Amino acid sequence: MPDPTDDLYRSTARLLDTAERLTDVDLAAPSRLPGWTRRHLLTHVSRSADSRRRMLDAARAGAVGRQYPSEEHRAAEIEAGSGRPAGEIRRDLRESLELLRSAVAGHPPDRWDEPGEWLGVGLRPVRRVVPSMVREIEYHHVDLGAEYEPADWPAEFVDGQLSSVVESMGSRPGVPPLTVVAAGRTLRIGTGEAVTVSGEPAAVLAWLTGRSDGRGLTVDPPGALPDLPPLA
């Protein structure tokens, strides 16, 4: 069972602290995600928290909750919410994250393996709520472009994500054979003759997930970093 007092609490606290320090002008500025302002991004995080809370609420009642009705509905909610006053966006973020944390803390121990209907992947256990929300918060905190950088990611988050991202990249079309070396760990993507990319774990993860151009990483044999397809 996920521990509701650990990673999720710390990640939400850091994001809320950043959001509260942003002025109204700051929130209207572009985020690092193409086409999204910071208002779009924080609205997305709020709705992500709500979507997971709905699945927990349903699982607690013995039902199967649906994360979102559709991808189109999800996008429309974000676009509509991004036009609200900055104070409302900050308040919504705080309330949505607090409600999710309460739902996690109060979830019955014997209900974590109940299914929820996740957008894009179908039925999966609701125990995914906590780690998937931590991922949302940590990656999008960097995407906010408000002084929280990959180097600020917790070491345990980076360690876990390196393994899962490398594993998922192995099944993505267009990913070249690649050996990743970070903090003494060697991870392999694909088969065949591979370029080796090494560096600090957070810097490697940022590059693999499209949040860095890879500056500061080492390539062997020397040359340009391999081109990686965008994350789905």
SULBEL-V57959 format. One record per pair of residues at least 4 apart in sequence whose ideal C-beta (glycine too) atoms are under 8 Angstrom apart, sorted by sequence separation. I is the first residue (numbers start at 0). J is the second residue. If there is no record, write none. Layout:
BEGIN
<<I & J> <I & J>>
END
This chain:
BEGIN
<<2 & 6> <3 & 7> <4 & 8> <5 & 9> <6 & 10> <7 & 11> <8 & 12> <9 & 13> <10 & 14> <11 & 15> <12 & 16> <13 & 17> <14 & 18> <15 & 19> <16 & 20> <17 & 21> <21 & 25> <22 & 26> <23 & 27> <24 & 28> <35 & 39> <36 & 40> <37 & 41> <38 & 42> <39 & 43> <40 & 44> <41 & 45> <42 & 46> <43 & 47> <44 & 48> <45 & 49> <46 & 50> <47 & 51> <48 & 52> <49 & 53> <50 & 54> <51 & 55> <52 & 56> <53 & 57> <54 & 58> <55 & 59> <56 & 60> <58 & 62> <68 & 72> <69 & 73> <70 & 74> <71 & 75> <72 & 76> <73 & 77> <74 & 78> <75 & 79> <76 & 80> <77 & 81> <78 & 82> <83 & 87> <84 & 88> <85 & 89> <86 & 90> <87 & 91> <88 & 92> <89 & 93> <90 & 94> <91 & 95> <92 & 96> <93 & 97> <94 & 98> <95 & 99> <96 & 100> <97 & 101> <98 & 102> <99 & 103> <100 & 104> <101 & 105> <102 & 106> <106 & 110> <117 & 121> <123 & 127> <127 & 131> <128 & 132> <129 & 133> <130 & 134> <131 & 135> <132 & 136> <133 & 137> <134 & 138> <135 & 139> <136 & 140> <137 & 141> <138 & 142> <139 & 143> <143 & 147> <147 & 151> <152 & 156> <153 & 157> <154 & 158> <155 & 159> <156 & 160> <157 & 161> <158 & 162> <159 & 163> <160 & 164> <161 & 165> <162 & 166> <163 & 167> <164 & 168> <165 & 169> <167 & 171> <180 & 184> <189 & 193> <198 & 202> <199 & 203> <200 & 204> <201 & 205> <202 & 206> <203 & 207> <204 & 208> <206 & 210> <218 & 222> <3 & 8> <21 & 26> <30 & 35> <34 & 39> <35 & 40> <57 & 62> <58 & 63> <67 & 72> <83 & 88> <106 & 111> <116 & 121> <117 & 122> <152 & 157> <169 & 174> <179 & 184> <180 & 185> <181 & 186> <188 & 193> <198 & 203> <205 & 210> <206 & 211> <218 & 223> <1 & 7> <29 & 35> <30 & 36> <57 & 63> <58 & 64> <67 & 73> <116 & 122> <117 & 123> <141 & 147> <168 & 174> <179 & 185> <180 & 186> <187 & 193> <197 & 203> <205 & 211> <206 & 212> <218 & 224> <29 & 36> <30 & 37> <32 & 39> <57 & 64> <81 & 88> <115 & 122> <140 & 147> <141 & 148> <178 & 185> <179 & 186> <196 & 203> <206 & 213> <28 & 36> <29 & 37> <32 & 40> <35 & 43> <56 & 64> <80 & 88> <83 & 91> <114 & 122> <115 & 123> <141 & 149> <178 & 186> <179 & 187> <198 & 206> <216 & 224> <27 & 36> <28 & 37> <30 & 39> <55 & 64> <114 & 123> <115 & 124> <168 & 177> <178 & 187> <179 & 188> <202 & 211> <26 & 36> <27 & 37> <30 & 40> <54 & 64> <114 & 124> <115 & 125> <117 & 127> <141 & 151> <177 & 187> <178 & 188> <196 & 206> <206 & 216> <26 & 37> <27 & 38> <53 & 64> <54 & 65> <80 & 91> <113 & 124> <114 & 125> <141 & 152> <177 & 188> <202 & 213> <213 & 224> <25 & 37> <26 & 38> <53 & 65> <54 & 66> <112 & 124> <113 & 125> <115 & 127> <176 & 188> <177 & 189> <53 & 66> <111 & 124> <112 & 125> <115 & 128> <175 & 188> <176 & 189> <202 & 215> <203 & 216> <111 & 125> <112 & 126> <165 & 179> <174 & 188> <175 & 189> <176 & 190> <202 & 216> <26 & 41> <51 & 66> <110 & 125> <111 & 126> <137 & 152> <174 & 189> <176 & 191> <178 & 193> <180 & 195> <21 & 37> <50 & 66> <137 & 153> <176 & 192> <177 & 193> <178 & 194> <179 & 195> <180 & 196> <181 & 197> <184 & 200> <199 & 215> <50 & 67> <176 & 193> <177 & 194> <178 & 195> <179 & 196> <180 & 197> <181 & 198> <182 & 199> <196 & 213> <198 & 215> <161 & 179> <175 & 193> <176 & 194> <177 & 195> <178 & 196> <179 & 197> <181 & 199> <182 & 200> <198 & 216> <206 & 224> <209 & 227> <106 & 125> <137 & 156> <169 & 188> <175 & 194> <177 & 196> <181 & 200> <197 & 216> <198 & 217> <161 & 181> <168 & 188> <169 & 189> <196 & 216> <197 & 217> <207 & 227> <209 & 229> <165 & 186> <196 & 217> <206 & 227> <209 & 230> <165 & 187> <181 & 203> <196 & 218> <197 & 219> <208 & 230> <18 & 41> <50 & 73> <133 & 156> <161 & 184> <165 & 188> <181 & 204> <195 & 218> <162 & 186> <179 & 203> <194 & 218> <195 & 219> <103 & 128> <161 & 186> <194 & 219> <103 & 129> <134 & 160> <194 & 220> <46 & 73> <179 & 207> <194 & 222> <196 & 224> <99 & 128> <196 & 225> <14 & 44> <46 & 76> <46 & 77> <194 & 225> <99 & 132> <42 & 76> <43 & 77> <46 & 80> <42 & 77> <45 & 80> <39 & 77> <42 & 80> <39 & 78> <42 & 81> <161 & 200> <168 & 207> <164 & 204> <42 & 83> <38 & 80> <39 & 81> <158 & 200> <161 & 203> <165 & 207> <38 & 81> <45 & 88> <52 & 95> <157 & 200> <161 & 204> <164 & 207> <38 & 82> <55 & 99> <157 & 201> <160 & 204> <164 & 208> <36 & 81> <38 & 83> <73 & 118> <35 & 81> <42 & 88> <45 & 91> <49 & 95> <52 & 98> <56 & 102> <154 & 200> <161 & 207> <38 & 85> <41 & 88> <45 & 92> <48 & 95> <52 & 99> <55 & 102> <59 & 106> <157 & 204> <41 & 89> <44 & 92> <48 & 96> <51 & 99> <55 & 103> <58 & 106> <59 & 107> <70 & 118> <160 & 208> <177 & 225> <42 & 91> <46 & 95> <49 & 98> <66 & 115> <69 & 118> <70 & 119> <150 & 199> <152 & 201> <38 & 88> <41 & 91> <45 & 95> <48 & 98> <49 & 99> <52 & 102> <63 & 113> <65 & 115> <66 & 116> <175 & 225> <41 & 92> <44 & 95> <45 & 96> <48 & 99> <55 & 106> <59 & 110> <63 & 114> <64 & 115> <65 & 116> <66 & 117> <67 & 118> <150 & 201> <175 & 226> <44 & 96> <58 & 110> <61 & 113> <63 & 115> <64 & 116> <66 & 118> <149 & 201> <150 & 202> <152 & 204> <175 & 227> <63 & 116> <149 & 202> <174 & 227> <174 & 228> <58 & 113> <149 & 204> <173 & 228> <58 & 114> <149 & 205> <172 & 228> <58 & 115> <171 & 228> <27 & 85> <57 & 115> <26 & 85> <63 & 122> <168 & 227> <55 & 115> <171 & 231> <23 & 84> <54 & 115> <64 & 125> <149 & 210> <23 & 85> <26 & 88> <54 & 116> <149 & 211> <22 & 85> <23 & 86> <26 & 89> <54 & 117> <21 & 85> <141 & 205> <58 & 125> <21 & 89> <50 & 118> <142 & 210> <141 & 210> <19 & 89> <55 & 125> <138 & 208> <18 & 89> <54 & 125> <138 & 210> <55 & 128> <18 & 92> <54 & 128> <18 & 93> <15 & 92> <51 & 128> <14 & 92> <15 & 93> <51 & 131> <15 & 96> <51 & 132> <14 & 96> <48 & 132> <11 & 96> <47 & 132> <11 & 99> <47 & 135> <11 & 100> <44 & 135> <7 & 99> <8 & 100> <44 & 136> <7 & 100> <44 & 139> <7 & 103> <43 & 139> <3 & 100> <40 & 139> <3 & 103> <4 & 104> <3 & 104> <1 & 103> <40 & 142> <41 & 143> <3 & 106> <40 & 143> <37 & 143> <37 & 144> <0 & 108> <37 & 145> <1 & 111> <31 & 141> <32 & 142> <0 & 111> <31 & 142> <30 & 142> <31 & 143> <30 & 143> <31 & 144> <30 & 144> <29 & 144> <28 & 144> <25 & 145> <7 & 129> <10 & 132> <14 & 136> <6 & 129> <10 & 133> <13 & 136> <17 & 140> <6 & 130> <21 & 145> <1 & 126> <7 & 132> <11 & 136> <14 & 139> <20 & 145> <0 & 126> <3 & 129> <7 & 133> <10 & 136> <14 & 140> <17 & 143> <1 & 128> <6 & 133> <10 & 137> <13 & 140> <1 & 129> <17 & 145> <1 & 130> <7 & 136> <17 & 146> <10 & 140> <17 & 147> <13 & 147> <9 & 153> <6 & 153> <6 & 155> <6 & 156> <31 & 210>>
END
